[in-house]
Amino acid sequence: MSEIEIKTLAEEDRELKEKIDRIIKVKGLGLITTAMVLAKQTASDSSTISDKQ
């Protein structure tokens, strides 16, 4: 996924955009890294929820 695609998705999802904006303020973290961290977190959260059911 390219930076342009990530930016487009973020513009369409207010919650995602807010998360990206917060994380990207950390020195050294760019848009691609931030998207990867959020994707990993989402995947982890999903597996945790399904494990509890």
Rosetta silent file (secondary structure, phi, psi, omega in degrees, C-alpha in Angstrom):
SEQUENCE: MSEIEIKTLAEEDRELKEKIDRIIKVKGLGLITTAMVLAKQTASDSSTISDKQ
SCORE:     score description
SCORE:     0.000 S_00000001
   1 L     0.000  135.845 -177.991    0.000    0.000    0.000 S_00000001
   2 L   -89.609  166.080  178.009    1.374    3.405   -0.924 S_00000001
   3 H   -59.789  -38.275 -179.565    1.418    6.563    1.153 S_00000001
   4 H   -63.092  -43.633  178.843   -1.213    8.070   -1.117 S_00000001
   5 H   -64.027  -40.691  178.629   -3.552    5.111   -0.536 S_00000001
   6 H   -63.455  -44.928  179.313   -3.016    5.311    3.231 S_00000001
   7 H   -61.378  -40.686  179.460   -3.733    9.045    3.232 S_00000001
   8 H   -63.133  -46.099  177.967   -6.905    8.478    1.203 S_00000001
   9 H   -61.946  -41.863 -179.533   -8.150    5.799    3.600 S_00000001
  10 H   -63.927  -37.960  179.258   -7.331    7.980    6.600 S_00000001
  11 H   -65.843  -26.633 -178.914   -9.277   10.899    5.140 S_00000001
  12 H   -85.894  -12.742 -176.002  -12.326    8.637    4.824 S_00000001
  13 L  -129.858  104.482 -174.663  -12.153    7.386    8.428 S_00000001
  14 H   -58.972  -42.652 -178.713  -12.073   10.051   11.135 S_00000001
  15 H   -63.757  -43.471  177.850  -11.036    7.660   13.919 S_00000001
  16 H   -62.641  -44.000 -179.844   -8.172    6.261   11.846 S_00000001
  17 H   -61.038  -42.263  179.338   -7.022    9.776   10.909 S_00000001
  18 H   -63.088  -42.351  178.547   -6.983   10.835   14.569 S_00000001
  19 H   -63.393  -45.695  179.484   -4.906    7.788   15.529 S_00000001
  20 H   -61.584  -45.145 -179.446   -2.460    8.384   12.686 S_00000001
  21 H   -60.014  -38.263  179.137   -2.154   12.069   13.546 S_00000001
  22 H   -68.740  -47.535 -175.463   -1.350   11.233   17.184 S_00000001
  23 H   -69.094  -38.368 -174.853    1.215    8.536   16.431 S_00000001
  24 H   -66.280  -15.715  177.588    2.939   10.397   13.606 S_00000001
  25 L   -69.824  -18.700  179.132    3.899   13.166   16.054 S_00000001
  26 L   -71.148  127.389 -178.125    6.475   10.800   17.563 S_00000001
  27 L   -58.595  128.716  177.502    9.891   11.643   16.159 S_00000001
  28 L    96.010  -10.403  178.389   11.034    8.996   13.710 S_00000001
  29 L  -101.882  121.152  178.636    7.612    7.506   12.993 S_00000001
  30 L  -102.179 -174.512 -176.072    6.273    8.129    9.518 S_00000001
  31 H   -64.435  -44.212 -177.939    3.010    7.341    7.834 S_00000001
  32 H   -64.171  -47.374  179.218    3.998    3.865    6.594 S_00000001
  33 H   -60.796  -43.509  179.653    5.321    2.758   10.005 S_00000001
  34 H   -61.286  -43.743  178.778    2.239    4.158   11.713 S_00000001
  35 H   -62.604  -39.388  179.323   -0.080    2.300    9.331 S_00000001
  36 H   -65.611  -42.648  179.140    1.810   -0.940    9.987 S_00000001
  37 H   -62.375  -45.656 -179.798    1.563   -0.489   13.769 S_00000001
  38 H   -65.748  -38.219  178.086   -2.177    0.214   13.583 S_00000001
  39 H   -64.783  -43.021  179.261   -2.746   -2.770   11.271 S_00000001
  40 H   -63.959  -42.861  179.639   -0.841   -5.059   13.630 S_00000001
  41 H   -62.452  -43.402 -179.588   -2.785   -3.706   16.617 S_00000001
  42 H   -63.685  -43.002  178.562   -6.099   -4.241   14.830 S_00000001
  43 H   -63.699  -40.883  179.270   -5.159   -7.792   13.882 S_00000001
  44 H   -66.042  -43.574  178.251   -4.069   -8.488   17.456 S_00000001
  45 H   -61.837  -39.673 -179.912   -7.274   -7.011   18.877 S_00000001
  46 H   -65.115  -42.297 -179.495   -9.357   -9.139   16.511 S_00000001
  47 H   -70.459  -33.045  178.041   -7.632  -12.365   17.501 S_00000001
  48 H   -66.550  -41.442  179.357   -7.958  -11.519   21.192 S_00000001
  49 H   -64.907  -44.760 -178.699  -11.684  -10.953   20.820 S_00000001
  50 H   -68.448  -29.487  176.561  -12.193  -14.225   18.929 S_00000001
  51 H   -66.287  -31.674 -177.733  -10.105  -16.068   21.556 S_00000001
  52 H   -77.944  -19.846 -176.008  -12.492  -14.874   24.284 S_00000001
  53 L   -82.203    0.000    0.000  -15.602  -16.133   22.494 S_00000001
